[in-house]
Amino acid sequence: MSLKVVKHHDLKKTDKKTLEKWLNLLILGRMIDERAPNYLKQALGWSYHAPYAGHDGIQLAIGQVFDKKTDHLFPYYRDMLTALSAGMTAEELILNGISKATDLASGGRHMSNHFAKPEWNIHNVSSCTGNHTLHAVGVGRAMKTYKHKGVSFSSQGESSVSEGYVYEAINGASKEELPVVFVFQDNGYGISVPKADQTANEFVCDNFTGFKNLQIIKCDGKDIFDSMNAMMTAREHALKNSEPVIVHAMCVRIGNHSNSDNHEWYRDEKERADAKAQDPLPKFKEELLKAKIFTEKEIEKIEVEAKATLLDAHTKAVKAPNPTPESIFDFVVPEAHVPQKYTDGTHDFKGEPMKFIDSLNGTLKAEFRHNPDTYIWGQDVANKEKGGIFNVTKGMQQEFGKLRVFNGPIAEDYILGTGNGMSRFNDKIRCVVEGAEFADYFWPAMEQMVETSHDYWRSNGAFSPNLVIRLASGGYIGGGLYHSQNLESTLCTLPGIRVVVPAFADDAAGLLRTAMRSRGTTVYLEPKALYNAKSAMTSVPEDFEVPFGKARIRREGKDLSIITYGNTVHFSLEAAEVLAKEGFDVEVLDLRSLNPLDLDSIVATVKKTHRALVVHEDKVFAGFGGELVGVINEHAFEHLDAPVMRVGSTFTPVGFNRILERATLPDMNRILVAARKLIQY
């Protein structure tokens, strides 16, 4: 639905002081924009710069309408003037451009032209175009949840709207009726790709006209007053009505897409001249002169002052320190909760044995009672008596209400991305997301997973996505494709996240509690075949906690070490009992935590038995076991009396027919064959 724009500003209504402020920002911003490529020529940095010239009206307006005390802003890589208009200084922009250690956005960790100021909630967005729309929606959800009077702004180019997660974001904001303003800065090109190759509509905002609870405004992004009126109307509407607004601003790209582009290859001379003729800055000056609001001398004075500001900012920025090489290890993973009572993740509690699934359900409820700022959502998480596809969340919505326990759409990107966003609103918030009904369906969210994994590092420690991502993992249920795969070998390649895999009910509770009390992101893999397995039942203390990076010896032994996790812990224990009858004493080490990894316990067990068998459910080829073998060879090679061996799945997909599944997945017999061979080596 088109929203009628209120004309707050025009040349006659706007006082001279305000106009002078705007003109100063426009002139100073353009000077920085034009100077940026020189830093690269002088080998000082700014190797990526996307000039904003031609977007002046809408960017000035976004920054002026943004309230740093109440709003959140997610600018994209072309939003230099937006950042300046929002209150960032010329020095702060240059520090980002030349990647200095004192750059507010990332301390030189993220590419230039990605401006941010965390203390004002101007967010550091990634280079993955448009993905921050999901984070903006997550912030909008938090604003609505906590009855906060503010607006979440998301800005992007029109071509990035083609990304699927942008549609998910706008659909979700529409469904949840959230105060989010999506700004599309339309300059007609996605690098060299014309808009006609992106969408059939002339205005990409028209792709969303059928969405309920969504208002659309079209404006001239080159015109200062039209842009200002559009943005003010959008913010007021989103704030008053708690529903999203799209502002589609028609701009023009005067120069190249960036300093790595040459628009002469795809824009002829006439088109380039026409673009330059539409430059908003000289038009605005001309308008002010024609109306006799400013004289030539007054404008010249502003230009002189802006040049002095720029030179002063330049002088200070180039003298600022560079990041040090050793700083790459800072802010990789936020601090985890440290258990005080169960420091080694073991207990001697002798209560009634509990099922794995009941342990998860009970711990979730206990932690929701412990922390009122905890939320959970996902596909099929809560509808009447249903509590997830496996009923892990059964009864939670009834106890904690729909505000804290709710269903997400079948959109894995949206589920995870809005979790990232919601946790940005307040560091006390803990979001538990059921990333997909089965781990195999998590792949659409992998872009958001990668994003989340480096948020803390990329922001130089300014932002921690406090998330627990629950995934029902693995096979042995006759699930076949998309219901039986394992993701840990992929997930563990991502620095910045923790990956845990419990195999027993007590560890299921302990690891979940620690994850939910920690800052940062933990991927919590639940071997679904163990939900109701008798072998996984244990007694569980009410307050049990398991520290990250601490393995657990499930069976002591001296002849062979089986290093394992998840479903195969149980097969390994069964195999160890069979081998005991044959006179062999086998130790079984349950890793529990893959990232961080308990290197000390791995080395200790190898030193003790001098033989190591790595067992996991995933494929042997390129599986996580390869990393374990590498760790053992590097740190315990001199203690080995035999080569390290591996047992895992065949290098094939998992078939649906049980015969095919059994042929693929490892079992006790495969472990026995390998163990006997290794013992007799």
matplotlib code that plots the C-alpha trace (Angstrom):
import matplotlib.pyplot as plt

x = [0.0, 1.3, 1.8, 1.0, 4.0, 3.7, 5.6, 7.5, 10.2, 10.5, 12.7, 10.3, 9.5, 13.0, 15.0, 18.4, 20.3, 19.0, 19.7, 23.3, 23.7, 22.6, 24.7, 27.8, 27.2, 26.6, 29.8, 32.0, 30.6, 31.3, 34.9, 35.5, 33.8, 36.0, 39.2, 38.8, 40.3, 43.5, 44.3, 44.6, 46.8, 49.0, 49.1, 47.4, 44.4, 40.7, 41.2, 37.4, 35.4, 31.8, 31.1, 27.7, 27.5, 24.0, 22.5, 22.9, 19.3, 18.3, 21.5, 21.4, 17.7, 18.4, 21.1, 19.0, 16.0, 17.9, 17.8, 20.9, 19.3, 16.3, 16.9, 19.2, 20.8, 22.1, 23.9, 25.3, 28.7, 27.7, 26.2, 29.1, 26.9, 24.3, 27.0, 28.2, 24.7, 23.9, 26.7, 29.9, 32.9, 35.1, 38.0, 35.9, 35.0, 38.7, 39.8, 37.5, 38.6, 42.3, 41.6, 43.2, 43.2, 41.0, 38.4, 35.1, 33.5, 36.1, 39.6, 40.7, 39.3, 36.5, 36.8, 36.7, 33.5, 31.6, 30.9, 29.7, 29.5, 28.4, 27.7, 25.1, 23.7, 25.0, 25.8, 28.8, 27.2, 29.0, 29.8, 27.1, 24.6, 21.2, 21.7, 21.5, 17.8, 17.3, 19.2, 17.2, 14.0, 15.4, 16.0, 12.5, 11.1, 13.1, 11.8, 8.2, 8.8, 10.3, 7.8, 10.8, 9.9, 12.4, 12.8, 15.1, 16.5, 17.9, 19.6, 20.7, 21.0, 18.0, 19.9, 20.5, 16.7, 16.9, 18.4, 16.0, 16.7, 15.5, 12.1, 12.2, 13.0, 10.2, 7.7, 8.6, 8.4, 5.0, 3.8, 5.1, 4.2, 7.5, 8.8, 11.4, 12.1, 13.7, 15.4, 16.1, 18.6, 17.9, 20.7, 19.8, 22.8, 24.1, 27.8, 27.4, 24.1, 21.2, 18.1, 16.1, 18.2, 17.2, 13.4, 10.5, 9.2, 10.6, 10.5, 11.6, 9.4, 6.4, 7.4, 6.0, 2.7, 0.7, 2.2, -0.1, 0.9, 3.5, 3.6, 5.5, 6.9, 8.6, 10.7, 13.4, 16.6, 18.5, 16.2, 16.9, 13.4, 11.6, 13.9, 13.7, 9.9, 9.8, 12.1, 10.3, 7.0, 8.3, 9.8, 6.7, 4.5, 6.7, 6.8, 3.1, 1.7, 4.4, 4.6, 7.3, 7.8, 9.7, 11.2, 12.2, 14.5, 15.4, 19.0, 21.7, 25.2, 27.4, 30.7, 31.9, 30.4, 33.6, 37.3, 37.6, 35.0, 35.1, 31.7, 33.0, 32.9, 29.1, 27.8, 28.2, 29.4, 25.8, 24.6, 27.6, 27.0, 23.3, 24.2, 26.6, 24.0, 21.7, 24.2, 22.2, 24.9, 25.2, 21.4, 20.9, 23.4, 21.7, 18.4, 19.6, 21.2, 18.2, 16.0, 18.5, 18.8, 22.6, 25.1, 28.0, 30.3, 28.4, 28.6, 32.3, 32.8, 31.1, 33.3, 36.5, 35.5, 34.6, 38.0, 39.7, 37.7, 38.7, 42.4, 42.4, 40.6, 43.1, 46.1, 44.8, 43.7, 47.0, 48.8, 46.5, 48.0, 47.6, 46.3, 49.0, 49.5, 48.9, 45.5, 44.0, 43.5, 41.5, 37.7, 37.4, 34.9, 33.2, 33.7, 31.7, 29.9, 32.2, 30.6, 31.4, 30.2, 30.7, 34.1, 35.0, 31.5, 31.0, 28.7, 27.9, 24.2, 22.2, 18.7, 16.2, 17.5, 16.0, 15.6, 17.8, 14.7, 13.2, 16.6, 16.6, 13.0, 13.5, 16.7, 15.1, 12.3, 14.6, 16.7, 13.7, 12.7, 16.2, 16.5, 13.3, 15.2, 15.4, 13.5, 13.0, 11.6, 11.8, 9.8, 7.0, 8.3, 4.9, 1.3, -1.1, 0.3, 2.9, 6.4, 8.7, 9.0, 10.4, 8.5, 11.6, 9.9, 6.6, 4.8, 7.0, 4.6, 1.9, 4.2, 6.1, 3.7, 3.8, 6.0, 8.9, 8.1, 6.8, 6.9, 9.0, 8.2, 9.9, 12.8, 16.0, 17.8, 15.1, 15.1, 18.8, 19.2, 16.5, 18.1, 21.3, 19.4, 17.3, 20.4, 21.8, 19.1, 20.4, 23.3, 21.1, 19.0, 19.6, 18.0, 17.6, 16.7, 15.7, 17.8, 15.9, 13.7, 16.5, 20.2, 20.2, 17.8, 20.1, 22.0, 19.8, 20.9, 24.6, 25.1, 23.7, 25.8, 29.0, 27.8, 27.2, 30.6, 32.6, 30.3, 32.2, 35.6, 34.6, 33.1, 36.4, 34.5, 31.7, 28.9, 28.3, 25.5, 24.2, 22.6, 22.1, 21.4, 19.7, 19.9, 18.5, 21.5, 22.5, 20.9, 19.8, 16.1, 15.5, 15.3, 17.3, 18.3, 17.8, 17.0, 20.2, 23.3, 25.9, 27.2, 30.0, 32.9, 31.6, 30.6, 33.9, 35.8, 34.2, 36.2, 33.9, 31.4, 31.2, 30.1, 28.9, 27.4, 26.1, 25.6, 23.9, 21.0, 23.3, 25.6, 22.6, 21.4, 24.9, 26.0, 22.6, 22.7, 26.2, 25.4, 22.3, 24.3, 27.2, 27.8, 28.4, 27.1, 26.9, 25.7, 24.1, 23.9, 21.3, 21.7, 18.1, 18.4, 19.2, 16.1, 14.4, 17.2, 17.6, 21.4, 21.5, 19.5, 21.3, 20.4, 20.6, 21.3, 18.9, 21.8, 24.2, 26.6, 29.3, 32.2, 33.1, 36.2, 36.2, 35.9, 34.7, 36.1, 33.1, 35.1, 38.7, 41.1, 44.8, 45.1, 43.3, 41.7, 38.4, 37.9, 34.3, 31.2, 27.5, 25.7, 28.9, 29.8, 27.2, 28.5, 32.0, 31.0, 29.3, 32.4, 34.6, 32.5, 32.8, 36.6, 36.8, 35.5, 38.4, 40.9, 41.4, 40.9, 39.5, 39.2, 36.3, 36.7, 33.5, 34.6, 31.2, 32.7, 34.3, 35.0, 36.7, 38.4, 39.9, 43.4, 44.8, 42.4, 43.1, 46.8, 46.5, 44.5, 46.9, 49.8, 48.0, 47.1, 49.5, 46.8, 44.0, 40.8, 38.7, 35.1, 32.3, 29.0, 29.9, 31.8, 35.4, 36.5, 36.8, 35.0, 35.9, 38.0, 40.6, 41.2, 41.4, 44.0, 46.0, 45.9, 47.1, 49.9, 51.0, 50.8, 51.2, 53.0, 55.9, 53.4, 51.8, 52.6, 50.3, 48.9, 45.7, 42.7, 39.2, 35.7, 32.8, 30.3, 30.9, 31.5, 27.9, 24.6, 22.4, 19.7, 16.1, 15.7, 17.0, 19.3, 20.9, 21.2, 22.9, 25.3, 26.3, 26.4, 29.0, 28.0, 29.5, 30.7, 32.8, 34.3, 35.1, 36.9, 39.0, 39.7, 41.0, 43.1, 44.6, 45.2, 47.0, 49.1]
y = [0.0, 3.4, 5.8, 9.5, 11.6, 14.5, 17.6, 18.5, 20.3, 22.5, 25.4, 27.9, 25.9, 25.0, 27.5, 28.7, 27.1, 23.7, 24.3, 25.4, 22.2, 20.1, 22.0, 21.5, 17.8, 17.5, 19.4, 17.7, 14.3, 14.9, 16.0, 12.8, 10.7, 12.3, 12.1, 8.4, 6.9, 9.0, 7.0, 3.9, 5.7, 6.7, 3.2, 4.3, 2.1, 2.5, -0.3, -0.6, 2.5, 2.7, 6.4, 7.6, 10.7, 10.7, 9.3, 12.5, 13.3, 10.0, 9.4, 12.9, 12.1, 8.7, 10.1, 13.2, 11.1, 8.5, 9.0, 7.6, 7.4, 5.3, 3.9, 1.3, 1.8, -0.8, 1.1, -0.6, -0.1, 3.0, 4.8, 7.2, 10.3, 8.4, 7.7, 11.3, 12.7, 10.4, 12.1, 10.2, 12.5, 12.9, 11.4, 8.4, 7.8, 8.1, 5.7, 3.2, 3.8, 3.3, 0.4, 1.8, 0.1, 2.9, 2.4, 2.3, -0.3, -3.0, -1.8, -2.5, -6.1, -5.5, -4.0, -0.3, 1.6, -0.4, 2.3, 1.8, 3.3, 0.6, 3.0, 4.7, 1.5, 2.2, -1.4, -3.0, -5.0, -7.6, -7.6, -10.0, -7.6, -7.3, -9.9, -7.2, -6.8, -9.9, -8.3, -5.1, -7.2, -9.0, -5.6, -4.6, -7.7, -6.8, -3.2, -4.5, -7.2, -4.7, -1.9, 0.3, 3.5, 3.3, 2.3, -0.1, 1.2, -1.0, 0.5, -1.2, -1.0, -2.1, -5.1, -6.7, -6.9, -9.9, -11.9, -14.4, -13.4, -9.9, -11.3, -13.4, -10.2, -8.1, -11.0, -11.5, -7.9, -7.7, -10.8, -9.7, -6.0, -4.6, -1.0, -1.4, 1.0, -0.7, 1.9, 0.8, 3.2, 2.6, 3.8, 1.4, -0.9, -3.8, -3.2, -3.6, -5.4, -3.2, -3.2, -4.8, -8.0, -8.1, -7.7, -7.2, -4.2, -0.8, -0.2, -3.2, -2.1, -3.0, -6.6, -6.2, -4.5, -7.6, -7.8, -7.0, -4.5, -3.0, 0.6, 1.8, 5.3, 6.3, 9.3, 11.1, 10.1, 12.9, 15.6, 16.7, 17.8, 14.9, 12.4, 14.2, 14.2, 10.5, 9.4, 11.5, 10.1, 6.5, 6.8, 8.4, 5.7, 2.8, 4.2, 5.0, 1.9, -0.7, -1.8, -1.9, 0.7, 0.5, 3.8, 3.4, 6.2, 6.8, 7.8, 8.0, 6.5, 9.2, 7.3, 3.7, 1.1, 1.1, 1.7, -1.8, -1.0, 0.9, 2.0, 3.1, -0.6, -0.7, 2.9, 5.0, 8.6, 10.0, 8.0, 9.0, 12.7, 12.4, 10.9, 13.7, 16.3, 15.0, 15.6, 16.6, 18.8, 21.6, 21.5, 22.1, 24.9, 26.5, 26.2, 28.0, 30.7, 31.2, 31.6, 34.1, 32.1, 31.9, 34.0, 32.8, 34.0, 32.1, 28.9, 29.4, 29.9, 26.6, 24.9, 26.4, 25.2, 21.8, 21.5, 22.5, 19.9, 17.2, 18.1, 18.0, 14.7, 13.3, 14.5, 12.8, 9.6, 8.9, 9.2, 6.7, 3.3, 0.3, -3.0, -5.4, -8.9, -10.6, -8.8, -11.3, -13.6, -11.1, -11.3, -14.6, -16.2, -14.4, -15.6, -18.6, -19.3, -21.1, -23.7, -23.3, -26.5, -29.0, -27.8, -31.0, -31.7, -34.9, -35.6, -38.4, -37.7, -41.0, -39.9, -41.6, -42.1, -39.6, -39.7, -37.5, -35.7, -35.1, -33.7, -31.2, -30.2, -29.8, -27.8, -25.4, -24.8, -24.3, -21.8, -19.9, -19.6, -18.6, -15.8, -13.9, -12.5, -15.9, -16.7, -19.7, -20.0, -22.2, -24.3, -26.2, -25.2, -24.6, -25.1, -26.3, -29.6, -29.9, -28.8, -29.3, -32.1, -34.3, -32.6, -31.3, -27.9, -29.5, -27.4, -24.4, -22.1, -23.0, -22.0, -19.0, -17.6, -16.8, -13.8, -16.0, -19.3, -19.1, -20.6, -19.2, -19.5, -22.2, -19.9, -21.0, -17.8, -15.8, -18.0, -17.5, -14.0, -12.5, -14.3, -12.4, -9.2, -9.7, -10.3, -7.0, -5.1, -6.0, -8.2, -9.8, -11.4, -15.1, -16.6, -20.3, -21.1, -24.4, -23.7, -26.4, -29.3, -31.6, -30.5, -31.4, -28.5, -26.0, -25.3, -22.3, -20.6, -21.2, -17.7, -16.4, -19.0, -17.7, -14.1, -14.9, -16.7, -13.6, -10.9, -10.7, -10.6, -8.3, -5.8, -5.9, -7.2, -4.7, -7.1, -10.7, -12.7, -14.6, -17.6, -21.3, -23.0, -26.4, -28.9, -32.5, -34.3, -37.7, -40.9, -44.3, -43.4, -44.5, -40.9, -41.0, -37.9, -34.6, -36.5, -38.3, -36.2, -34.7, -31.1, -30.9, -31.2, -28.1, -26.1, -26.7, -24.9, -21.6, -19.8, -17.9, -20.5, -23.4, -26.8, -29.4, -32.9, -34.6, -38.4, -38.8, -37.2, -35.5, -34.0, -32.9, -30.9, -29.7, -28.5, -26.8, -24.9, -23.7, -22.7, -20.7, -18.9, -18.0, -15.1, -15.9, -18.6, -22.3, -24.9, -27.6, -30.8, -33.3, -36.9, -37.5, -41.3, -40.8, -38.8, -41.8, -44.3, -46.3, -46.4, -42.5, -42.4, -41.1, -39.4, -35.6, -33.1, -30.1, -27.6, -29.7, -27.7, -29.0, -26.7, -26.3, -28.0, -30.7, -34.4, -37.1, -40.7, -43.0, -46.1, -46.5, -48.7, -49.3, -51.2, -48.9, -45.5, -44.9, -41.2, -40.5, -38.4, -38.4, -41.6, -43.6, -43.2, -46.0, -48.3, -47.7, -48.7, -51.8, -52.7, -52.1, -54.6, -57.3, -56.7, -56.9, -60.5, -61.1, -59.8, -56.3, -53.2, -50.4, -46.7, -44.7, -40.9, -38.9, -35.6, -33.8, -30.6, -30.4, -26.7, -25.9, -29.3, -30.9, -31.5, -32.4, -35.3, -36.6, -36.6, -38.1, -41.1, -41.7, -41.5, -44.1, -46.7, -45.9, -46.7, -44.5, -45.3, -42.3, -43.1, -40.8, -41.1, -38.7, -39.8, -40.8, -38.9, -35.2, -35.9, -34.3, -37.4, -36.2, -33.2, -35.5, -37.7, -34.6, -33.4, -36.8, -37.0, -33.5, -33.7, -37.4, -39.1, -40.3, -42.1, -44.2, -47.9, -48.1, -45.7, -43.9, -45.4, -44.1, -45.6, -43.6, -43.6, -44.5, -41.7, -41.9, -40.2, -42.0, -44.1, -44.3, -48.1, -49.5, -51.9, -48.9, -47.0, -49.9, -50.2, -46.6, -45.8, -47.1, -49.7, -51.8, -54.5, -52.0, -50.6, -54.1, -55.0, -51.8, -52.1, -55.7, -54.8, -51.9, -53.9, -56.6, -54.2]
z = [0.0, -0.9, 2.0, 1.5, 2.2, 4.6, 3.4, 6.5, 4.5, 1.4, 0.6, 2.3, 5.4, 6.3, 8.4, 7.2, 10.1, 9.1, 5.5, 6.4, 8.4, 5.4, 2.9, 5.1, 5.3, 1.6, 0.8, 3.3, 2.4, -1.3, -0.5, 1.4, -1.4, -4.1, -2.0, -1.0, -4.2, -3.6, -0.5, -2.6, -5.2, -2.3, -0.9, 2.3, 2.0, 1.0, -1.5, -1.7, -2.1, -3.6, -4.3, -3.2, -5.5, -7.0, -3.8, -1.8, -1.1, 0.4, 2.3, 3.9, 4.9, 6.4, 8.6, 9.7, 10.5, 12.4, 16.2, 17.8, 21.2, 20.1, 16.6, 15.1, 11.6, 9.2, 6.4, 3.4, 1.8, -0.3, 2.7, 3.4, 3.5, 5.6, 8.2, 8.1, 8.3, 11.3, 13.2, 12.4, 11.9, 8.9, 10.9, 11.8, 8.2, 7.1, 9.9, 8.4, 4.9, 5.6, 8.0, 11.2, 14.6, 15.9, 13.2, 15.2, 12.8, 13.1, 13.9, 10.3, 10.3, 7.8, 4.4, 3.9, 3.2, 5.9, 8.4, 11.9, 15.3, 17.8, 20.7, 18.6, 17.2, 13.7, 12.9, 11.2, 8.3, 6.2, 2.6, 1.8, 0.2, 1.8, 4.5, 7.2, 6.4, 8.6, 11.4, 11.2, 11.4, 14.5, 16.1, 15.2, 16.9, 20.1, 19.9, 19.8, 22.4, 24.9, 23.9, 22.9, 21.0, 18.1, 14.5, 12.8, 9.5, 6.8, 3.7, 0.5, -3.3, -5.4, -6.9, -3.5, -3.1, -5.5, -2.6, -1.1, 2.4, 1.6, 0.7, 3.9, 5.9, 4.4, 4.7, 8.3, 9.2, 7.5, 9.3, 12.7, 12.1, 13.1, 13.1, 10.3, 7.5, 4.4, 2.1, -1.5, -3.1, -6.8, -9.1, -11.9, -11.7, -9.7, -10.5, -14.3, -14.4, -15.4, -13.3, -16.1, -15.6, -11.9, -12.0, -14.3, -12.4, -13.0, -9.3, -7.2, -4.4, -6.6, -6.1, -2.5, -3.2, -2.2, 1.3, 4.2, 6.9, 4.6, 3.4, 0.3, -0.4, -3.7, -3.7, -5.7, -3.9, -5.6, -4.2, -0.7, 0.3, -1.3, 0.4, 3.7, 3.6, 2.6, 5.4, 8.1, 7.0, 7.0, 10.5, 11.9, 10.4, 11.5, 15.0, 15.4, 13.7, 14.3, 10.8, 8.1, 5.4, 2.2, 0.9, -2.7, -3.6, -7.3, -7.5, -10.1, -10.1, -11.4, -11.4, -11.3, -9.0, -7.0, -7.5, -9.0, -11.7, -15.0, -16.0, -19.5, -20.4, -20.1, -20.2, -23.2, -23.2, -23.4, -20.4, -18.3, -19.2, -18.4, -15.0, -14.2, -15.2, -12.5, -9.7, -6.6, -5.0, -7.6, -8.1, -4.3, -4.3, -7.3, -5.6, -2.5, -4.5, -6.7, -3.6, -2.2, 1.0, 0.6, -1.3, -3.3, -0.6, 2.1, 0.2, -0.5, 3.2, 4.0, 1.3, 2.9, 6.3, 5.0, 3.3, 6.6, 8.5, 5.9, 6.1, 9.8, 9.8, 7.3, 9.3, 12.4, 10.7, 8.9, 12.2, 13.9, 14.8, 12.5, 13.8, 15.1, 13.6, 17.0, 17.3, 14.9, 17.9, 19.8, 19.9, 18.0, 20.4, 23.3, 26.8, 27.8, 31.0, 33.4, 35.6, 39.3, 40.8, 38.0, 36.8, 34.9, 33.7, 35.8, 38.7, 41.2, 41.4, 41.8, 40.8, 38.5, 34.9, 32.5, 28.7, 26.5, 25.2, 28.7, 29.8, 26.9, 27.6, 31.3, 30.9, 28.4, 30.8, 33.7, 31.8, 30.6, 34.3, 35.2, 32.5, 31.5, 28.5, 26.8, 23.6, 21.3, 17.9, 14.8, 12.4, 14.1, 17.6, 19.3, 18.3, 21.0, 22.2, 19.5, 20.6, 17.6, 15.2, 18.0, 20.8, 22.5, 23.2, 24.4, 26.9, 26.6, 24.9, 27.5, 30.3, 28.8, 26.3, 22.6, 23.1, 24.1, 22.4, 18.8, 15.4, 12.6, 8.9, 6.8, 6.1, 7.8, 6.9, 8.6, 11.7, 12.3, 10.9, 13.1, 16.1, 15.3, 15.0, 18.2, 20.3, 19.0, 20.9, 24.4, 25.5, 28.2, 25.5, 24.8, 21.6, 21.2, 17.6, 16.1, 13.0, 11.0, 11.7, 10.7, 10.5, 6.8, 6.1, 7.7, 4.5, 3.4, 6.7, 6.1, 4.8, 8.1, 10.0, 8.4, 9.1, 12.8, 13.1, 12.5, 13.9, 17.2, 15.5, 12.7, 15.1, 17.2, 20.2, 20.0, 19.3, 20.3, 18.7, 21.8, 20.2, 20.7, 17.4, 18.0, 15.2, 15.3, 13.7, 12.3, 11.2, 12.5, 12.2, 8.6, 7.5, 4.3, 2.4, 4.2, 7.5, 8.3, 7.5, 9.8, 9.6, 12.1, 9.7, 7.9, 11.0, 12.7, 9.9, 11.1, 13.7, 16.1, 17.0, 19.4, 18.3, 20.9, 20.5, 23.7, 23.8, 27.2, 29.0, 31.6, 29.1, 27.0, 30.0, 31.1, 27.7, 27.0, 30.2, 29.7, 26.1, 27.2, 29.9, 27.6, 25.3, 21.7, 19.4, 20.1, 17.6, 19.6, 17.7, 19.0, 17.9, 17.3, 17.4, 21.1, 22.1, 23.5, 23.5, 26.7, 26.3, 26.5, 29.8, 32.9, 36.1, 35.7, 38.5, 38.4, 38.1, 36.0, 33.8, 31.4, 30.5, 26.8, 25.6, 28.2, 27.1, 29.3, 29.8, 29.5, 30.0, 31.4, 29.5, 28.8, 25.4, 23.0, 22.9, 21.0, 20.5, 19.5, 20.0, 19.4, 18.3, 17.9, 21.6, 22.3, 19.6, 20.9, 24.4, 23.2, 21.2, 24.2, 26.2, 23.5, 23.4, 27.2, 26.9, 24.5, 27.0, 25.7, 27.9, 25.7, 26.8, 25.4, 25.3, 24.6, 23.2, 23.8, 22.6, 19.1, 19.1, 21.4, 21.5, 24.6, 23.2, 26.7, 27.1, 23.6, 24.2, 27.6, 26.5, 23.6, 26.0, 28.2, 25.5, 22.6, 20.1, 18.8, 16.9, 15.8, 15.4, 14.2, 12.3, 9.5, 6.3, 6.8, 3.8, 4.8, 8.1, 11.4, 12.2, 9.8, 12.1, 15.1, 13.4, 12.5, 16.2, 17.4, 14.9, 15.7, 19.5, 20.5, 17.6, 19.7, 22.0, 19.2, 18.6, 15.6, 13.0, 13.9, 12.3, 11.5, 11.4, 9.9, 7.1, 3.5, 1.0, -0.2, 0.7, 3.3, 1.7, 2.9, 2.8, 6.1, 4.2, 2.4, 5.7, 7.5, 4.5, 4.9, 8.6, 11.0, 13.7, 16.5, 14.1, 12.0, 15.2, 16.3, 13.1, 13.2, 16.9, 16.6, 13.7, 15.6, 18.8, 16.8, 14.7]

ax = plt.figure().add_subplot(projection="3d")
ax.plot(x, y, z, "-o")
ax.set_aspect("equal")
plt.show()
